[in-house]
Amino acid sequence: MDFKSETSFKWLYSQEISSVKDLARMAQADYLWNTKKEYSEKLISLKNECSWNSDLRNTARAASVLAITGTICKNVEKWILSKQADRSWNNDAYDTAYALIALADMGSHNLEGCGWLIENYGHDWEHPGTTALIITALIKQTLPGNNKIFTDFVENRTKWIIEQRENNKAWKTLATSNLVIQALLLAGHKKETTIPIKWLLSSMNINGSWGKDNGEINTTSLSLISLKEYSKHDHFTGKST
């Protein structure tokens, strides 16, 4: 893959960070590309006692990134678990998927939440971005040594997502395309991401960013994450080469 990240990170570092979501995405991209700007430390500094402003999705995003970079906040894990009711989080696909992803990254498995996602999956959730998050949550929640628990569902929905590519290139938006690319890589479908990755590179703004109005922090960070994951992912288990 012929891509130089310097221009993109130069653009990112010049931006004013105003949200936990943007900072979390930026910290993950920064860590994966090993640029050592220590955005994780800034993320930790914004944490309240057990969460980030009692916002479930932002707390889950932040907890995931910190776990990936080597910091597991047990009080945050307990806070996320305390918000689970009737097997889900807020009876919401997004909240449940983000919570399960964060718990998995922190080493906590929650089969009740996974079962809720599978049992309640239906037409209203048949959006590539939503489905990609669910696939990501289920794969990350798969217990070591038992990779077949959610295989049928994941493979079925993965094939469906691949069929949703527009003009045989990518999906409706940059953000959605990035979430799908990352889910497909995690599911072991690197071949099916080659054309979307080329499309992603062709969509980069002249200043090195991605997104409308000359760049968006979240979209640019997501794109950098996708490009790095594409360069290193091997198969379903997330093994890197």
DRENGUTI-69503 format. One record per residue: residue in three letters; chain; x, y, z of N, C-alpha, C in turn; residue number from 0. Coordinates in pm, 1 decimal. Example, Ala and Ser with C-alpha at 12.3 -4.5 7.8 and 13.67 -1.06 7.14 Angstrom:
2
REC:ALA:A:1319.0:-569.0:780.0:1230.0:-450.0:780.0:1320.0:-330.0:780.0:0
REC:SER:A:1285.0:-225.0:708.0:1367.0:-106.0:714.0:1290.0:3.0:787.0:1
***
This chain:
241
REC:MET:A:84.4:-118.5:0.0:0.0:0.0:0.0:88.0:123.6:0.0:0
REC:ASP:A:74.0:204.7:-100.5:157.2:324.1:-114.0:87.6:442.2:-47.5:1
REC:PHE:A:119.4:464.0:79.9:55.8:573.8:153.0:152.5:627.5:257.9:2
REC:LYS:A:167.7:757.8:261.2:250.7:824.2:361.0:158.2:899.7:455.6:3
REC:SER:A:172.3:873.7:583.9:78.2:928.5:682.0:116.1:1066.8:734.6:4
REC:GLU:A:235.8:1114.1:702.9:284.3:1237.1:764.7:191.5:1356.2:743.5:5
REC:THR:A:142.8:1373.9:620.9:56.6:1488.2:590.3:-74.7:1479.6:667.0:6
REC:SER:A:-128.3:1358.3:677.0:-254.7:1339.6:747.7:-240.0:1370.2:896.1:7
REC:PHE:A:-131.8:1323.0:957.1:-111.5:1350.9:1099.0:-78.2:1497.8:1123.3:8
REC:LYS:A:-9.9:1558.7:1030.4:17.6:1702.1:1043.9:-112.8:1779.2:1048.9:9
REC:TRP:A:-207.2:1739.6:963.5:-338.3:1804.8:965.2:-408.8:1777.6:1097.3:10
REC:LEU:A:-407.0:1651.6:1143.8:-474.2:1616.7:1269.3:-419.3:1697.1:1386.5:11
REC:TYR:A:-288.1:1706.1:1395.1:-225.1:1773.7:1508.1:-252.7:1924.4:1508.6:12
REC:SER:A:-295.4:1976.2:1396.2:-323.7:2120.4:1388.2:-467.0:2153.3:1430.2:13
REC:GLN:A:-547.3:2049.5:1455.7:-687.7:2071.9:1487.1:-711.0:2087.8:1637.2:14
REC:GLU:A:-815.2:2164.0:1668.3:-856.5:2180.5:1807.0:-953.0:2068.8:1841.7:15
REC:ILE:A:-920.5:1989.7:1941.0:-1002.8:1874.9:1977.7:-1110.2:1920.7:2076.2:16
REC:SER:A:-1236.7:1896.1:2039.7:-1345.9:1946.9:2121.6:-1436.8:1838.1:2178.1:17
REC:SER:A:-1410.4:1713.1:2146.3:-1498.7:1607.1:2196.2:-1419.0:1483.0:2235.1:18
REC:VAL:A:-1475.7:1406.4:2327.6:-1414.0:1280.1:2370.5:-1407.7:1183.7:2252.5:19
REC:LYS:A:-1512.6:1182.2:2171.2:-1517.6:1093.2:2054.4:-1399.7:1120.0:1961.3:20
REC:ASP:A:-1377.0:1246.8:1928.6:-1265.9:1281.6:1839.7:-1132.1:1245.9:1901.8:21
REC:LEU:A:-1117.5:1275.0:2030.5:-991.1:1246.8:2098.3:-964.3:1096.8:2104.5:22
REC:ALA:A:-1068.2:1017.9:2128.6:-1051.3:872.6:2134.9:-1008.0:816.8:1999.5:23
REC:ARG:A:-1074.0:859.8:1893.0:-1036.7:814.1:1759.6:-894.0:856.0:1726.2:24
REC:MET:A:-861.7:979.4:1760.6:-728.4:1032.7:1732.3:-621.5:956.1:1810.0:25
REC:ALA:A:-651.8:923.7:1936.2:-556.8:849.4:2019.4:-531.7:710.1:1962.0:26
REC:GLN:A:-635.6:646.7:1908.4:-618.8:513.6:1849.8:-533.3:519.7:1723.6:27
REC:ALA:A:-561.9:616.8:1637.8:-482.2:632.1:1515.4:-337.2:661.8:1549.5:28
REC:ASP:A:-318.7:749.2:1646.5:-185.6:788.7:1689.8:-107.6:667.7:1742.2:29
REC:TYR:A:-173.2:584.0:1821.9:-108.7:465.4:1877.8:-73.2:365.1:1768.3:30
REC:LEU:A:-167.1:339.4:1678.0:-143.0:240.4:1573.2:-27.7:280.4:1481.6:31
REC:TRP:A:-17.4:407.9:1453.6:89.9:455.3:1365.5:217.8:488.1:1441.7:32
REC:ASN:A:212.4:471.1:1574.8:331.1:486.1:1658.9:394.3:624.7:1648.2:33
REC:THR:A:309.0:727.4:1647.8:362.7:863.2:1639.6:393.6:922.7:1776.9:34
REC:LYS:A:346.3:855.3:1882.9:386.6:887.5:2020.4:353.4:1029.7:2063.7:35
REC:LYS:A:232.7:1073.8:2030.2:190.4:1206.3:2075.5:119.5:1202.2:2210.7:36
REC:GLU:A:102.1:1080.6:2264.0:46.5:1062.4:2398.2:-93.8:1121.7:2414.9:37
REC:TYR:A:-178.1:1103.4:2316.6:-315.5:1150.1:2329.9:-393.3:1067.8:2431.3:38
REC:SER:A:-346.9:947.7:2461.1:-413.6:865.8:2562.1:-409.4:933.8:2698.5:39
REC:GLU:A:-298.8:999.0:2728.2:-287.3:1068.8:2856.1:-388.9:1182.3:2865.6:40
REC:LYS:A:-408.3:1251.0:2755.7:-508.0:1359.4:2755.3:-646.8:1301.7:2773.2:41
REC:LEU:A:-670.7:1186.1:2713.4:-800.7:1120.8:2726.1:-827.6:1084.7:2872.3:42
REC:ILE:A:-727.3:1031.1:2940.4:-741.6:995.4:3081.4:-771.5:1118.9:3166.5:43
REC:SER:A:-709.2:1230.1:3132.3:-728.1:1353.0:3209.7:-871.0:1406.1:3202.5:44
REC:LEU:A:-945.8:1365.1:3101.6:-1084.0:1411.8:3085.9:-1184.5:1321.1:3155.4:45
REC:LYS:A:-1137.8:1208.2:3208.9:-1228.2:1113.2:3273.9:-1275.7:1165.5:3407.6:46
REC:ASN:A:-1406.0:1147.2:3433.4:-1459.5:1173.3:3565.4:-1426.3:1052.6:3651.9:47
REC:GLU:A:-1492.7:1032.4:3760.6:-1456.3:922.6:3850.7:-1461.6:786.8:3781.2:48
REC:CYS:A:-1572.1:758.8:3712.8:-1590.1:626.2:3653.1:-1625.5:629.1:3504.8:49
REC:SER:A:-1638.0:746.6:3447.0:-1682.8:755.1:3308.7:-1638.5:886.9:3247.4:50
REC:TRP:A:-1677.3:905.5:3125.2:-1654.9:1032.8:3057.8:-1790.7:1101.1:3047.1:51
REC:ASN:A:-1818.3:1190.0:3142.6:-1942.2:1268.1:3146.2:-2067.9:1180.6:3146.4:52
REC:SER:A:-2055.5:1060.4:3201.6:-2168.7:967.4:3210.3:-2229.6:936.5:3074.5:53
REC:ASP:A:-2151.3:952.2:2969.4:-2195.4:923.2:2833.0:-2148.3:782.8:2796.8:54
REC:LEU:A:-2243.3:691.2:2774.4:-2207.1:550.8:2754.3:-2119.1:530.0:2632.7:55
REC:ARG:A:-2157.7:583.8:2517.7:-2080.9:558.6:2395.5:-1941.5:619.3:2402.9:56
REC:ASN:A:-1932.6:742.4:2450.9:-1800.8:804.2:2462.4:-1714.4:732.3:2565.1:57
REC:THR:A:-1776.0:688.4:2673.9:-1701.6:612.5:2775.0:-1651.1:481.7:2715.7:58
REC:ALA:A:-1736.4:415.5:2637.9:-1696.1:289.3:2574.5:-1582.6:313.2:2475.3:59
REC:ARG:A:-1594.8:417.2:2392.3:-1488.6:447.9:2296.3:-1356.2:475.5:2367.9:60
REC:ALA:A:-1363.7:557.5:2471.6:-1242.4:593.0:2545.2:-1182.1:471.0:2614.3:61
REC:ALA:A:-1265.1:389.6:2677.4:-1216.5:270.8:2747.1:-1151.6:172.9:2650.6:62
REC:SER:A:-1209.1:158.7:2531.5:-1151.7:70.1:2430.4:-1011.7:114.3:2392.1:63
REC:VAL:A:-998.2:241.8:2361.7:-867.9:293.9:2318.6:-764.7:279.2:2429.3:64
REC:LEU:A:-802.1:312.0:2551.4:-707.6:299.9:2662.1:-665.4:154.8:2683.8:65
REC:ALA:A:-761.0:62.1:2670.2:-726.8:-79.9:2685.2:-631.5:-124.0:2575.6:66
REC:ILE:A:-657.9:-80.4:2452.2:-571.8:-114.4:2339.2:-430.3:-61.3:2359.9:67
REC:THR:A:-420.8:56.4:2421.0:-289.3:117.4:2442.5:-225.9:76.3:2574.7:68
REC:GLY:A:-293.1:-13.1:2650.5:-229.3:-69.4:2768.7:-281.5:-24.2:2903.1:69
REC:THR:A:-392.0:53.7:2904.8:-447.1:100.5:3031.5:-590.1:51.3:3046.7:70
REC:ILE:A:-612.7:-37.5:3142.8:-746.9:-89.2:3167.6:-800.3:-25.7:3295.4:71
REC:CYS:A:-913.3:43.5:3282.5:-974.6:112.9:3395.8:-1085.3:24.7:3453.6:72
REC:LYS:A:-1057.0:-44.8:3561.0:-1153.3:-137.4:3618.5:-1280.3:-66.6:3666.6:73
REC:ASN:A:-1264.9:56.0:3718.6:-1384.7:126.5:3764.5:-1474.9:163.6:3647.3:74
REC:VAL:A:-1415.2:187.0:3530.4:-1494.3:215.0:3410.9:-1565.2:88.0:3364.6:75
REC:GLU:A:-1494.5:-24.9:3369.9:-1555.9:-153.2:3334.3:-1677.7:-179.8:3421.9:76
REC:LYS:A:-1665.5:-156.7:3552.3:-1777.8:-177.4:3643.8:-1891.8:-81.8:3612.9:77
REC:TRP:A:-1856.6:42.8:3576.5:-1960.0:141.7:3543.2:-2038.1:98.9:3420.0:78
REC:ILE:A:-1967.8:52.3:3316.7:-2034.7:6.6:3194.7:-2127.2:-110.5:3225.6:79
REC:LEU:A:-2078.0:-207.0:3302.8:-2160.1:-323.0:3338.6:-2282.6:-282.4:3420.5:80
REC:SER:A:-2268.1:-179.7:3502.7:-2379.9:-135.1:3586.4:-2493.0:-74.9:3503.8:81
REC:LYS:A:-2462.4:-35.6:3381.7:-2562.7:25.5:3294.9:-2636.9:-77.7:3209.8:82
REC:GLN:A:-2598.5:-203.5:3220.4:-2666.2:-307.9:3143.4:-2798.0:-345.7:3211.3:83
REC:ALA:A:-2905.4:-352.3:3132.2:-3035.5:-390.1:3184.9:-3108.0:-477.4:3082.6:84
REC:ASP:A:-3166.0:-586.5:3128.2:-3234.6:-678.9:3037.6:-3143.6:-721.0:2922.2:85
REC:ARG:A:-3019.2:-747.3:2955.8:-2916.3:-799.1:2865.6:-2856.1:-695.0:2771.8:86
REC:SER:A:-2919.0:-579.0:2755.5:-2867.6:-479.4:2660.9:-2828.6:-351.6:2732.9:87
REC:TRP:A:-2785.2:-256.6:2656.4:-2758.9:-123.3:2707.3:-2857.5:-28.6:2639.5:88
REC:ASN:A:-2950.7:22.1:2719.7:-3051.7:118.0:2671.8:-3139.6:61.7:2559.8:89
REC:ASN:A:-3145.3:-71.5:2551.0:-3225.4:-134.6:2445.2:-3188.9:-77.9:2308.1:90
REC:ASP:A:-3059.0:-53.9:2289.4:-3010.7:15.7:2170.6:-2894.7:-61.5:2107.8:91
REC:ALA:A:-2899.6:-79.4:1976.6:-2796.1:-157.2:1908.3:-2659.7:-91.0:1918.5:92
REC:TYR:A:-2654.7:40.7:1899.3:-2526.3:110.7:1903.1:-2466.0:108.8:2043.3:93
REC:ASP:A:-2547.5:144.7:2143.3:-2496.5:145.3:2280.4:-2448.2:6.2:2321.0:94
REC:THR:A:-2525.1:-95.3:2284.3:-2487.7:-232.4:2321.0:-2360.7:-275.9:2249.6:95
REC:ALA:A:-2349.7:-245.5:2121.6:-2229.8:-283.8:2046.7:-2105.7:-213.9:2101.3:96
REC:TYR:A:-2114.9:-82.6:2124.8:-1998.5:-10.9:2177.1:-1960.4:-60.6:2315.9:97
REC:ALA:A:-2061.0:-89.2:2399.8:-2032.1:-141.4:2534.2:-1962.3:-276.0:2525.9:98
REC:LEU:A:-2010.1:-364.3:2438.3:-1949.2:-497.1:2424.1:-1807.9:-488.8:2368.6:99
REC:ILE:A:-1784.6:-397.9:2275.7:-1649.5:-379.7:2220.8:-1554.2:-335.4:2331.4:100
REC:ALA:A:-1598.7:-238.2:2411.2:-1514.0:-188.7:2520.1:-1485.4:-297.7:2622.3:101
REC:LEU:A:-1588.3:-371.7:2660.0:-1569.4:-479.1:2757.5:-1472.3:-584.2:2704.4:102
REC:ALA:A:-1486.9:-619.6:2576.5:-1396.2:-718.2:2517.5:-1253.2:-668.1:2518.2:103
REC:ASP:A:-1233.9:-542.0:2482.1:-1098.4:-485.7:2481.8:-1037.9:-484.0:2621.3:104
REC:MET:A:-1125.4:-477.3:2723.3:-1078.2:-480.3:2861.7:-1070.1:-622.4:2916.4:105
REC:GLY:A:-1100.8:-721.6:2831.1:-1089.9:-861.7:2872.6:-1212.6:-917.7:2939.3:106
REC:SER:A:-1327.2:-852.7:2922.4:-1450.7:-897.6:2986.2:-1548.5:-947.9:2880.5:107
REC:HIS:A:-1598.1:-1070.0:2897.4:-1690.8:-1129.1:2801.5:-1832.8:-1124.8:2856.1:108
REC:ASN:A:-1927.1:-1092.3:2767.4:-2064.7:-1072.9:2809.7:-2157.3:-1139.1:2708.2:109
REC:LEU:A:-2182.4:-1267.3:2726.2:-2261.7:-1342.6:2630.2:-2407.6:-1298.8:2627.5:110
REC:GLU:A:-2456.5:-1243.7:2738.6:-2595.4:-1197.4:2741.5:-2616.0:-1084.7:2642.0:111
REC:GLY:A:-2524.6:-990.3:2640.5:-2535.5:-879.1:2546.7:-2521.6:-924.3:2402.8:112
REC:CYS:A:-2432.1:-1018.0:2379.2:-2413.6:-1071.6:2243.7:-2540.9:-1142.3:2196.9:113
REC:GLY:A:-2599.8:-1221.3:2285.3:-2722.9:-1290.5:2250.8:-2834.6:-1193.4:2218.7:114
REC:TRP:A:-2841.4:-1084.0:2292.9:-2944.4:-982.1:2267.4:-2928.4:-923.0:2128.3:115
REC:LEU:A:-2804.4:-894.2:2086.8:-2781.0:-839.0:1953.4:-2827.2:-935.0:1843.7:116
REC:ILE:A:-2791.3:-1060.9:1857.8:-2827.1:-1159.5:1756.0:-2978.5:-1181.7:1750.9:117
REC:GLU:A:-3039.7:-1195.3:1867.0:-3183.2:-1224.5:1872.6:-3269.2:-1108.2:1824.7:118
REC:ASN:A:-3220.0:-985.8:1840.1:-3299.4:-868.3:1804.3:-3260.9:-807.3:1670.5:119
REC:TYR:A:-3163.3:-867.4:1604.0:-3122.4:-814.9:1474.1:-3237.3:-828.8:1374.9:120
REC:GLY:A:-3266.4:-719.0:1305.9:-3375.5:-720.7:1208.7:-3362.1:-608.5:1109.1:121
REC:HIS:A:-3469.0:-581.5:1037.4:-3466.6:-485.2:927.0:-3416.3:-347.0:969.4:122
REC:ASP:A:-3459.7:-302.4:1086.8:-3421.5:-167.5:1131.6:-3271.0:-152.2:1151.2:123
REC:TRP:A:-3200.7:-263.4:1170.7:-3056.3:-257.9:1192.2:-2977.7:-290.3:1065.5:124
REC:GLU:A:-3049.7:-317.2:956.8:-2981.3:-354.7:832.9:-2924.8:-233.1:761.8:125
REC:HIS:A:-2826.6:-176.0:824.9:-2747.2:-66.6:769.4:-2602.8:-112.3:779.0:126
REC:PRO:A:-2521.8:-90.1:675.1:-2383.9:-139.9:679.7:-2305.5:-95.1:802.4:127
REC:GLY:A:-2320.8:30.4:843.9:-2246.7:78.4:960.0:-2291.1:11.7:1088.6:128
REC:THR:A:-2423.2:1.6:1107.6:-2478.1:-64.3:1226.6:-2435.6:-210.2:1231.6:129
REC:THR:A:-2449.3:-277.8:1118.4:-2413.5:-418.8:1112.1:-2264.2:-439.3:1134.4:130
REC:ALA:A:-2183.1:-348.6:1083.1:-2038.2:-358.0:1102.9:-2002.6:-348.8:1250.5:131
REC:LEU:A:-2067.3:-258.7:1323.8:-2041.5:-247.1:1467.5:-2081.8:-374.6:1541.0:132
REC:ILE:A:-2194.9:-432.3:1501.1:-2241.5:-555.5:1564.5:-2144.4:-670.0:1536.5:133
REC:ILE:A:-2100.0:-681.1:1411.4:-2001.8:-783.9:1376.2:-1873.5:-766.8:1457.2:134
REC:THR:A:-1826.9:-643.0:1467.2:-1705.4:-614.9:1543.7:-1722.4:-656.2:1689.5:135
REC:ALA:A:-1837.3:-621.7:1747.9:-1862.7:-657.5:1887.7:-1863.0:-808.8:1907.4:136
REC:LEU:A:-1929.5:-880.5:1817.8:-1939.2:-1025.9:1832.8:-1804.8:-1095.1:1815.4:137
REC:ILE:A:-1726.2:-1049.2:1718.5:-1593.9:-1109.7:1698.8:-1504.3:-1082.7:1818.8:138
REC:LYS:A:-1505.9:-959.9:1867.6:-1421.0:-926.9:1982.5:-1465.4:-1001.1:2107.8:139
REC:GLN:A:-1595.6:-1029.1:2117.6:-1648.6:-1098.0:2234.4:-1630.9:-1249.9:2227.7:140
REC:THR:A:-1585.1:-1300.4:2114.0:-1565.7:-1444.5:2100.2:-1461.7:-1493.8:2200.4:141
REC:LEU:A:-1498.0:-1594.4:2276.1:-1407.4:-1647.1:2378.5:-1287.7:-1716.8:2315.2:142
REC:PRO:A:-1168.9:-1701.1:2372.3:-1049.7:-1768.8:2319.5:-1070.3:-1918.8:2310.1:143
REC:GLY:A:-1033.0:-1974.7:2196.7:-1044.8:-2118.1:2177.8:-1182.2:-2164.6:2134.4:144
REC:ASN:A:-1275.2:-2070.4:2117.5:-1410.6:-2109.0:2076.2:-1461.9:-2008.2:1973.4:145
REC:ASN:A:-1396.7:-2003.8:1857.8:-1427.4:-1903.0:1756.3:-1553.6:-1930.6:1676.6:146
REC:LYS:A:-1629.5:-2036.2:1712.4:-1744.5:-2072.0:1630.8:-1879.2:-2030.8:1691.8:147
REC:ILE:A:-1876.4:-1965.1:1807.8:-2000.6:-1930.4:1875.6:-2090.3:-1843.7:1787.6:148
REC:PHE:A:-2031.6:-1741.4:1724.0:-2111.2:-1648.7:1645.8:-2079.5:-1657.5:1496.0:149
REC:THR:A:-2011.1:-1763.4:1453.7:-1961.9:-1771.9:1316.3:-2072.0:-1760.3:1211.6:150
REC:ASP:A:-2180.2:-1834.5:1228.2:-2285.9:-1834.7:1127.0:-2345.2:-1695.6:1108.7:151
REC:PHE:A:-2377.2:-1630.8:1219.1:-2434.9:-1496.2:1211.4:-2336.4:-1398.8:1149.1:152
REC:VAL:A:-2211.9:-1401.5:1196.8:-2110.0:-1309.6:1146.1:-2087.1:-1329.7:997.5:153
REC:GLU:A:-2075.2:-1453.4:953.6:-2049.5:-1479.5:812.2:-2168.1:-1438.4:724.8:154
REC:ASN:A:-2288.7:-1463.0:772.9:-2407.9:-1423.6:698.0:-2415.8:-1272.8:680.9:155
REC:ARG:A:-2393.2:-1201.4:789.1:-2401.5:-1055.1:783.6:-2281.9:-994.7:710.0:156
REC:THR:A:-2168.3:-1061.5:716.2:-2051.1:-1014.5:642.6:-2077.0:-1020.2:492.7:157
REC:LYS:A:-2133.4:-1130.4:446.8:-2166.0:-1144.0:304.6:-2267.3:-1038.2:263.0:158
REC:TRP:A:-2364.1:-1010.5:350.5:-2464.1:-908.2:320.8:-2399.2:-770.4:305.9:159
REC:ILE:A:-2307.8:-738.6:397.1:-2239.8:-608.8:390.4:-2162.5:-594.2:259.9:160
REC:ILE:A:-2091.0:-697.7:222.7:-2011.1:-692.5:99.4:-2100.9:-663.3:-20.8:161
REC:GLU:A:-2219.8:-720.1:-20.7:-2313.9:-699.0:-131.3:-2369.6:-557.4:-134.9:162
REC:GLN:A:-2354.2:-481.3:-27.9:-2410.1:-346.5:-21.2:-2316.6:-238.7:-76.0:163
REC:ARG:A:-2201.1:-277.8:-124.5:-2109.4:-176.9:-180.4:-2176.6:-103.7:-295.9:164
REC:GLU:A:-2157.2:27.1:-299.6:-2215.2:108.4:-405.7:-2116.3:122.4:-520.7:165
REC:ASN:A:-2163.6:96.0:-641.8:-2078.1:103.3:-761.4:-1955.1:13.7:-748.2:166
REC:ASN:A:-1971.9:-95.5:-670.3:-1864.3:-193.6:-650.6:-1738.7:-130.8:-590.1:167
REC:LYS:A:-1755.1:-22.1:-515.9:-1638.3:45.5:-456.3:-1642.9:41.9:-304.4:168
REC:ALA:A:-1731.4:123.4:-245.7:-1736.5:130.0:-99.7:-1881.5:148.1:-56.6:169
REC:TRP:A:-1904.0:206.6:60.7:-2037.7:222.1:112.7:-2076.9:369.0:113.9:170
REC:LYS:A:-2191.1:403.5:167.4:-2252.7:533.4:143.0:-2166.9:652.4:185.3:171
REC:THR:A:-2103.9:644.8:301.9:-2024.3:756.3:352.0:-1884.9:708.7:390.9:172
REC:LEU:A:-1794.9:803.4:411.7:-1659.8:769.6:454.8:-1661.1:702.4:591.8:173
REC:ALA:A:-1740.1:756.8:684.7:-1744.8:699.9:819.5:-1796.0:556.4:816.0:174
REC:THR:A:-1906.3:534.2:742.4:-1960.6:399.7:729.9:-1860.1:306.4:664.4:175
REC:SER:A:-1797.0:352.5:557.7:-1699.5:268.8:486.2:-1585.7:227.8:576.9:176
REC:ASN:A:-1539.5:319.5:661.8:-1431.5:286.1:754.0:-1474.3:181.2:855.1:177
REC:LEU:A:-1593.1:196.4:911.5:-1641.7:97.5:1008.4:-1655.6:-40.0:943.9:178
REC:VAL:A:-1703.9:-42.1:818.7:-1720.0:-168.4:748.1:-1585.0:-230.6:715.7:179
REC:ILE:A:-1492.2:-151.6:665.4:-1358.4:-201.9:633.2:-1295.3:-266.3:756.6:180
REC:GLN:A:-1304.2:-198.1:869.3:-1243.9:-250.8:991.4:-1311.2:-380.2:1036.8:181
REC:ALA:A:-1444.5:-388.3:1020.8:-1515.9:-510.7:1057.7:-1478.6:-625.9:964.7:182
REC:LEU:A:-1468.6:-597.8:834.7:-1432.9:-701.9:738.8:-1291.6:-753.6:763.3:183
REC:LEU:A:-1200.4:-664.9:796.2:-1063.8:-707.1:827.1:-1062.7:-796.7:950.3:184
REC:LEU:A:-1138.7:-758.4:1051.2:-1145.6:-837.3:1173.6:-1207.3:-973.9:1146.5:185
REC:ALA:A:-1300.6:-978.8:1051.1:-1368.3:-1103.9:1017.4:-1289.5:-1190.2:919.5:186
REC:GLY:A:-1173.8:-1140.8:875.7:-1088.8:-1220.9:788.0:-1117.1:-1205.6:640.4:187
REC:HIS:A:-1178.2:-1094.4:600.1:-1211.6:-1071.7:458.9:-1127.6:-958.2:401.2:188
REC:LYS:A:-998.3:-969.9:413.4:-909.7:-863.4:365.4:-923.6:-841.8:214.7:189
REC:LYS:A:-940.1:-949.7:139.1:-950.5:-938.9:-6.0:-1065.1:-846.7:-45.5:190
REC:GLU:A:-1177.5:-855.7:26.3:-1294.8:-775.6:-6.1:-1278.5:-629.2:33.3:191
REC:THR:A:-1169.1:-596.0:103.7:-1146.8:-456.0:141.0:-1047.9:-385.8:49.3:192
REC:THR:A:-988.0:-457.0:-44.8:-884.3:-397.2:-130.2:-938.5:-281.9:-213.5:193
REC:ILE:A:-1051.1:-303.8:-280.3:-1110.0:-196.3:-361.4:-1158.5:-81.0:-273.2:194
REC:PRO:A:-1228.8:-108.4:-161.7:-1266.8:1.9:-72.8:-1147.5:81.2:-19.3:195
REC:ILE:A:-1037.1:13.2:7.7:-918.1:84.1:56.1:-863.9:177.8:-52.7:196
REC:LYS:A:-862.6:130.6:-176.4:-818.7:216.4:-287.1:-911.4:336.8:-301.4:197
REC:TRP:A:-1041.4:312.1:-285.7:-1138.9:421.2:-289.5:-1113.6:519.1:-175.6:198
REC:LEU:A:-1081.9:465.6:-57.5:-1054.3:550.0:58.4:-935.6:641.9:31.3:199
REC:LEU:A:-830.4:585.9:-25.3:-713.0:666.9:-57.4:-745.9:774.3:-160.0:200
REC:SER:A:-830.4:740.2:-256.8:-866.6:837.1:-360.4:-956.8:947.4:-305.9:201
REC:SER:A:-1017.3:924.2:-188.4:-1108.8:1021.5:-128.6:-1038.8:1118.6:-34.1:202
REC:MET:A:-909.0:1102.8:-16.2:-834.9:1190.1:74.5:-830.3:1332.7:20.3:203
REC:ASN:A:-851.2:1430.1:107.1:-842.0:1571.0:68.2:-697.4:1608.1:40.7:204
REC:ILE:A:-677.4:1716.5:-29.4:-542.6:1757.8:-68.1:-456.5:1790.8:53.4:205
REC:ASN:A:-520.8:1827.5:165.3:-445.9:1861.5:286.9:-413.2:1739.2:372.8:206
REC:GLY:A:-448.0:1619.5:322.6:-417.3:1496.0:394.7:-527.9:1446.0:484.1:207
REC:SER:A:-638.5:1519.3:490.6:-750.8:1480.1:576.0:-856.0:1405.3:495.7:208
REC:TRP:A:-958.2:1360.2:565.9:-1076.2:1301.3:502.3:-1198.5:1370.4:559.8:209
REC:GLY:A:-1303.3:1381.7:478.1:-1428.3:1440.2:524.2:-1458.3:1571.7:456.1:210
REC:LYS:A:-1579.7:1616.9:474.4:-1624.4:1740.8:409.9:-1562.1:1862.9:475.3:211
REC:ASP:A:-1580.8:1977.1:410.0:-1530.8:2105.7:461.8:-1381.6:2099.5:494.4:212
REC:ASN:A:-1304.3:2040.5:404.1:-1157.9:2032.8:420.1:-1113.0:1950.3:539.5:213
REC:GLY:A:-1196.9:1855.2:579.8:-1150.8:1759.5:679.3:-1229.9:1754.3:808.2:214
REC:GLU:A:-1245.0:1631.9:862.2:-1310.4:1608.2:989.6:-1218.8:1521.0:1073.5:215
REC:ILE:A:-1205.3:1552.9:1201.7:-1113.7:1479.4:1288.9:-1153.1:1332.6:1298.0:216
REC:ASN:A:-1281.5:1304.5:1323.1:-1325.9:1166.9:1339.8:-1304.6:1086.0:1212.0:217
REC:THR:A:-1344.2:1142.4:1098.2:-1332.3:1070.7:971.4:-1186.4:1048.8:933.2:218
REC:THR:A:-1103.6:1147.8:956.7:-960.7:1134.1:926.2:-896.3:1028.7:1015.0:219
REC:SER:A:-930.1:1029.5:1144.0:-875.2:930.1:1235.9:-920.9:790.1:1197.9:220
REC:LEU:A:-1050.2:775.6:1166.6:-1102.0:645.4:1124.8:-1030.5:594.6:999.7:221
REC:SER:A:-1004.7:685.0:906.0:-937.8:645.5:781.4:-795.9:598.8:808.0:222
REC:LEU:A:-726.5:668.0:896.8:-590.6:627.8:932.5:-590.9:491.2:1002.5:223
REC:ILE:A:-691.1:467.9:1086.3:-703.2:338.3:1153.3:-725.7:227.9:1050.5:224
REC:SER:A:-815.4:252.8:954.9:-843.8:152.6:851.5:-720.3:119.6:769.9:225
REC:LEU:A:-645.9:221.4:731.1:-527.2:200.0:648.7:-421.4:120.3:723.6:226
REC:LYS:A:-403.9:150.2:850.5:-305.2:75.1:928.6:-351.0:-69.0:950.5:227
REC:GLU:A:-479.6:-87.6:983.1:-529.8:-223.1:1004.0:-521.4:-304.5:874.9:228
REC:TYR:A:-547.6:-242.1:762.7:-538.7:-311.8:634.6:-396.6:-362.4:610.5:229
REC:SER:A:-299.4:-284.6:653.4:-159.9:-320.5:628.1:-110.4:-433.7:717.4:230
REC:LYS:A:-184.2:-463.3:825.4:-130.4:-562.4:919.8:-221.9:-679.8:950.4:231
REC:HIS:A:-352.8:-671.0:920.3:-442.2:-779.0:959.9:-421.7:-904.2:878.0:232
REC:ASP:A:-434.3:-1018.5:947.8:-412.1:-1148.3:883.6:-543.6:-1224.2:869.3:233
REC:HIS:A:-613.0:-1256.1:979.4:-735.0:-1334.6:969.5:-826.6:-1311.7:1089.2:234
REC:PHE:A:-931.2:-1392.6:1097.1:-1040.7:-1378.5:1195.1:-993.8:-1348.2:1334.9:235
REC:THR:A:-888.8:-1410.2:1381.2:-847.9:-1397.0:1521.4:-781.8:-1264.4:1549.9:236
REC:GLY:A:-758.7:-1182.8:1447.1:-693.3:-1055.2:1469.0:-542.9:-1066.9:1472.8:237
REC:LYS:A:-489.2:-1180.0:1436.3:-344.9:-1199.1:1437.0:-280.0:-1102.6:1339.2:238
REC:SER:A:-169.6:-1043.1:1382.0:-99.5:-948.4:1296.4:30.4:-1009.5:1244.8:239
REC:THR:A:73.2:-959.0:1130.4:197.5:-1006.8:1073.9:297.1:-893.5:1062.5:240
***
